[in-house]
Amino acid sequence: MADNLVDPAAGSYSLNSRIILAGEFEQPVGYRIRRPQGTRDWLLTFTYGGAGSFGFDDDRHQCAAGDVVLIRPGDRHDYETREGEVWKFVWAHFLPEPGWIDLLQFPNKKGELFVLHIEQSNVRERLLTAFRRVVRDSVNGDVLQQRLANNALEEVILLLGRYTRQFEGGLMDSRIGQILDYLSEQFREQHTIASLAGRVALSPSRFAHLFKQETGDSVIETLLKMRLNYAARLLERTALSIARVAEDVGFADSFYFTKQFSALYGKSPTAYRKSIDYGSAVQDGSGDEPV
């Protein structure tokens, strides 16, 4: 019986802006994952056979073939194979690129889950093909192989974004999309809720509420993650000092930068840079570890 009650995803690997943890499972009755505190990253799953159950305690969604489930950071959840079934699904833990967030706007929310059911068989087949490339290329890969995994995951997310817009009418509020585009270009600058709200003609309180509703994070959290995501890339690809990296992504205080980076990635910027080894960063790419 694969029953994991200690939040395996939270401690099984270190967050990395370019590392995707993915797998494909066929799990019989008895498989169960429970995460009352959620995870630090995003989790995306696609069921292509059998059936499972998502939710938390008694608030559950019965998951069948064609269902895509998205779980955002910090959202408590558990899931298990349904009685009499063998659950077949693919999954990926990841940190989204800023441009992906507006594509991950599923129209249906059930409890703390975002659920999308894909009816068309041709879309299911293409989605599964792309998802399997994510799994294949995320396994013990070097830098280039991880980039292939990232490209495949972007294809998955683009397919989902196109599907919701064509068939579900799921669109992010255009005002929030506008602000996300602006922040992705101006993340180094200092911003206030009032100034951002003014750009889209909303009151600060209405803007803050709508932003959280549409993205799952506050403005401060989103901007912080954008800066830290770019900082991780600088640490991976340059020899800039920690202080210079902090300055380049918009932190006036390198000690505060180190504290925030460590909180997100589980290690200091210096340790993160030293640990960059795409062949060993994923603890177990075989898919045998619980998702």
Salt bridges, closest charged atoms under 4 A:
ASP7 OD1 - ARG35 NE 3.38
GLU24 OE2 - ARG132 NH2 2.88
ASP41 OD1 - HIS93 ND1 3.13
ASP57 OD1 - ARG34 NH1 3.28
ASP67 OD2 - HIS61 NE2 3.02
ASP67 OD1 - HIS117 ND1 2.71
ASP78 OD2 - ARG32 NH2 3.99
ASP78 OD2 - ARG34 NH1 3.31
ASP78 OD1 - ARG60 NH1 2.70
GLU80 OE1 - ARG32 NE 3.66
GLU97 OE2 - ARG18 NH1 2.93
GLU97 OE1 - ARG233 NH2 2.19
ASP102 OD2 - ARG165 NH2 3.61
GLU112 OE2 - ARG76 NE 2.90
GLU119 OE1 - HIS117 NE2 3.13
ASP137 OD1 - ARG136 NE 3.38
GLU155 OE2 - ARG126 NE 3.64
GLU155 OE1 - ARG133 NH2 2.18
ASP173 OD2 - ARG175 NH2 2.90
ASP217 OD2 - LYS225 NZ 2.98
GLU221 OE1 - LYS212 NZ 3.97
ASP248 OD1 - ARG244 NE 2.95
